[in-house]
Amino acid sequence: MKKPRSALKTDLFAADQHREKIDRLGDPLAEINLHIDFSALAAAVDQVAPRPVSSQGGRPPFPTETMVRILVLKRLYNLSDEQMEYQLLDRMSYQRAYSGEDEHRFRTNVNT
């Protein structure tokens, strides 16, 4: 008996093909980088509200640019801290917008 055919495919390059298709369709989150200079915005934030340096150890803070990216996404899509954390963990387009790069592995949590 023949195995039934399926439109679902398992492919070694599925993630790359998925990313390319998102790019072709026009990822609105990727457009953000064309309109907002996050590094300049982060520098302005650091100038207005510098982060204290702690010599006591502990987990180092996320870079200011990363936090600015998260805040922009939160405000743009009206997300709570919990929903922002979920979107960052779940959606590749949010991960790309969060990191400003195509490939970036990160760990985040709502308590940060």
Secondary structure as the mmCIF struct_conf table of DSSP 4:
data_model
#
loop_
_struct_conf.conf_type_id
_struct_conf.id
_struct_conf.beg_label_comp_id
_struct_conf.beg_label_asym_id
_struct_conf.beg_label_seq_id
_struct_conf.end_label_comp_id
_struct_conf.end_label_asym_id
_struct_conf.end_label_seq_id
HELX_LH_PP_P HELX_LH_PP_P1 LYS A 2 ARG A 5
BEND BEND1 ALA A 7 ALA A 7
TURN_TY1_P TURN_TY1_P1 LEU A 12 PHE A 13
HELX_RH_AL_P HELX_RH_AL_P1 ALA A 14 LEU A 25
HELX_RH_AL_P HELX_RH_AL_P2 PRO A 28 HIS A 35
HELX_RH_AL_P HELX_RH_AL_P3 PHE A 38 VAL A 48
BEND BEND2 ALA A 49 ALA A 49
HELX_LH_PP_P HELX_LH_PP_P2 PRO A 50 VAL A 53
BEND BEND3 SER A 55 GLN A 56
BEND BEND4 GLY A 58 GLY A 58
HELX_LH_PP_P HELX_LH_PP_P3 ARG A 59 PRO A 63
HELX_RH_AL_P HELX_RH_AL_P4 THR A 64 TYR A 77
TURN_TY1_P TURN_TY1_P2 ASN A 78 ASN A 78
HELX_RH_AL_P HELX_RH_AL_P5 ASP A 81 ASP A 90
HELX_RH_AL_P HELX_RH_AL_P6 MET A 92 SER A 99
BEND BEND5 GLY A 100 GLU A 103
TURN_TY1_P TURN_TY1_P3 VAL A 110 ASN A 111
#
